[in-house]
């Protein structure tokens, strides 16, 4: 499924092209094109805008209007070309990256679309609420395809909290929750029921207020139908973690490791539980195993650093946390723990620097924070408390 953006309703402030001269033919085309669009004579408007940009290739407003009309008519390759020209000549390009990403998504140029969505996010997520909602949905779908499941779920959870029940969001959240690297339009049909059940569980848990009763209902149905399917027990454990049901969560994470022995996220979830229960020997073993499997995973080094700190091995802890910081410089909790360890080592200046970094980053890791606080600081935080 896909969300639909009524592009003609998107009102973005675009400054007129100051280079337009007084050539009557161009001015007349400009007026006639706007009139045709206002009268819903879209084919005439497209032809007139095409003629206008032919006469004046630097006419940014014309390229924008042409791209918008072509997008509304599902003529995505042509719309993409128009938006590309707009980006080249206009000083206000940021929203166009979202539209480029949407066009490229529709033409299945997914890698390029993801790059343009990232550029859009880096620029501060500009655009109207309608544009942001649709672009975020497609951005999240591509993050799932790229294996960035946590970030995808962060974005989709925000949408679910705002929009409530929505089949497209349910499907996208199901794919991200089960770590299936496909977009909603393209995944194995035999997985549809499984994806739907997982998506319903995730969506109800993300809604505001959280509906954990319904989330549990769908998660239990998922578990009963697919008890040996990878990722199902991990999802169930994650929901139990959100509900502060630690014993139940631990049981599900261990079941996931039985099915998927190299499931690093399940290992790290168990490290968190073991630290809380003061089972430090197993926590250390799990953290080291996670690093062996994924040596560039910042949270694996973070986990081992926390274990070393808990066992008073502060130098070893600092080393692991410094590696975690290098691999994930925008994870607030890493900086917090590094500040603590530096304090224990008497490195007060370094401790203050890390504490300051933590304060500047901490708001970027809230699941339900505004979209502009997400993905620009793309890292994998700890599960929310």
C-alpha positions, 0 to 999 in steps of 0.5 A: 500500500502507499499513502497518496499526497494531494500535491496540488494542495501543497503550498510551499513558498517559492520565490518568483524567479527574478530573472524573468524579463518583460518578454511578452510571449513568456509573460503571456505563457506564465499567465495562461499556465496559471489560469489553466491550472486554476481552471483544472485544465491540467493538460493545457497547464502542463503544455504551457509550463513546458513551453515556459521553461523552454523559453526560460530554462531558469524559471524555477517556479515553472519547473516546480509547477510542472513537476507538481502537475506531472506528479499528480498525473502519476507521470513520475519519470517526467516529474522527477526530471522537472524537480531535478531541474528545479534543484539545479536552479533554485535557491530554495531546494530543500522540499524538492528533495522529498519530492524527488525521493517520492518520484524515485520511490514510485519508479523503484529507484530505491537507493537514489530515493533513500539518498534524497530522503536523507538529504531532505531530513538533513535539511530539517524536514521542510514542507507542509504537514501533508508532505512530511507525512507522506515523505516520512512514510516512504522514507521509513519504508526505505529505511526498512529495506536498507536494514535500518529497522529501529530508525524506521520504527521510530518514524512510523511510531510517530505517524501511528501515534498521530494517525491511529489505525491505518492499513498502510502504516500497519503493513510498514510497521509489520515489516520493520518489526519483523526485520523484513527488508522489503518495501510494502509493495514488494514482499513475499505474499505468504508473509502477509498474515504474519506482517499484518499481525506484527504490524497491528501489535506494533501500531497499537503499542505506538498509539497515544495513549498506548493500547497494550491490551490490543498490542498483546492480543495481536502479539499473542496471535502472532506467536501462536501462529508462527512460534518458530519464525525468526524475529517473532519472539524478539518482537514479543520480548520488545513489547514486554520490555515496553510494558516493564514485564522483565521476566516475560521479556527475558523468556522471549529473548532467550527463545529468539536466541534458540531460533536465531543464535546470532541475533545480536539485538536479542543478546543486547536486550538480555545484557540490559536485563542481566545488568539490572539483575546483577548477573554480570558474568552472563552479561559480559559473555553476551556482550562479547559474543555480540561484538564477535558477530558485529564488531562495528555495532556501537551498541555491542561495545556500549553494552560491554562498556557498561558491564566493565563499568559495573565490575569496576574495570573502568579503563576497559570500560572507557576503551569500549565506550570510546569505540562505541562513541566512534561508531555511534557518535550521536547516541546520547546514552553512550556519552552519558556512560562515558562521562561516568567512567571518565569521572571514575578515572579522575578525568574531570574535563573529559567527563564534563565534555561528554556530559555536555554532549549527552545533554545536547543529544538526549532529546534526539532519541525519544521514540515519539519525538518530532520527526525533525529530531530523528534520523538526522542523528541516525543511531541505534538507542537503547530501548525506551525506559 
